[in-house]
Amino acid sequence: SDTGSITVWRAPYTCTASVIYAWREGGTTAAVSASKNGLALTSSNMVLTNASQYYSSSATQNQNFAAGDRLELALVSFSGTVTEVNIQVDFNP
């Protein structure tokens, strides 16, 4: 399967996840998520219904990171021929 999650960062210090951004090219739709140590940062997956458009969602749960916590990003599902998915998380100190 082409879905799944990957650890992309390990917090070097205490910080707070604030906003998750995502973008999709191609296909019909895609759903993505971001998590800390396996715990979702939002109450539901971000669904990217329009291509070539940034989506954003505030981190509303599990957003406080301690040194050593992992940031994981996931492509949860997609339909059609999705050619690109970008996920970004902004942090505050």
C-alpha positions in Angstrom: 0.0 0.0 0.0 1.1 3.5 -0.6 -0.4 4.8 2.7 1.3 4.9 6.0 3.2 7.0 8.4 6.8 8.1 8.8 8.7 9.7 11.7 10.1 12.9 10.3 11.5 14.8 13.3 12.5 14.3 16.9 12.0 17.3 19.1 15.4 18.6 20.4 13.6 20.8 23.0 10.2 21.6 24.5 7.9 23.2 22.0 4.3 23.3 20.9 2.8 22.2 17.6 0.5 25.0 16.4 -0.7 24.5 12.8 -0.7 21.6 10.3 -0.6 22.4 6.6 -1.2 20.0 3.7 -1.2 20.2 -0.1 -2.2 17.6 -2.8 -1.5 17.4 -6.5 -3.5 15.1 -8.8 -6.1 12.5 -7.9 -9.5 13.1 -6.5 -8.9 13.3 -2.7 -6.4 12.5 0.0 -6.5 12.3 3.8 -3.5 13.1 6.0 -2.6 13.3 9.6 0.1 14.4 12.0 0.9 12.9 15.4 3.2 13.0 18.4 4.4 9.6 19.5 1.4 8.0 17.8 -1.2 10.4 19.3 -3.0 12.6 16.7 -2.5 16.4 16.8 -6.1 17.0 15.5 -9.4 15.4 16.3 -9.8 14.1 12.7 -7.8 13.6 9.6 -7.3 16.5 7.2 -9.2 15.7 4.0 -7.7 17.4 0.9 -10.6 17.6 -1.5 -9.2 20.2 -3.9 -5.9 19.8 -5.7 -3.3 22.6 -5.8 -4.7 24.2 -2.6 -3.2 24.5 0.8 -5.3 23.3 3.7 -4.6 24.1 7.4 -5.8 22.9 10.7 -4.9 24.0 14.2 -3.2 21.4 16.5 -5.9 20.9 19.1 -4.7 17.9 21.1 -1.3 16.3 22.1 0.4 19.5 20.8 3.0 19.9 23.6 6.2 18.3 22.7 9.0 17.4 25.1 12.6 16.9 24.1 12.8 13.4 22.4 9.1 13.3 21.3 8.6 12.1 17.7 6.6 13.9 15.0 5.0 11.5 12.6 3.2 12.4 9.3 0.8 10.0 7.5 -0.9 9.6 4.2 -4.1 7.9 5.6 -5.9 7.4 2.3 -6.3 8.7 -1.3 -8.2 8.2 -4.4 -7.3 8.7 -8.0 -3.8 9.3 -9.3 -2.4 11.5 -6.5 1.1 12.6 -7.6 2.2 14.7 -4.7 1.2 15.2 -1.0 3.0 17.7 1.3 2.5 18.0 5.0 4.1 20.6 7.2 3.8 21.3 10.9 4.6 24.7 12.5 5.9 24.9 16.0 6.2 27.6 18.7 8.9 27.5 21.3 
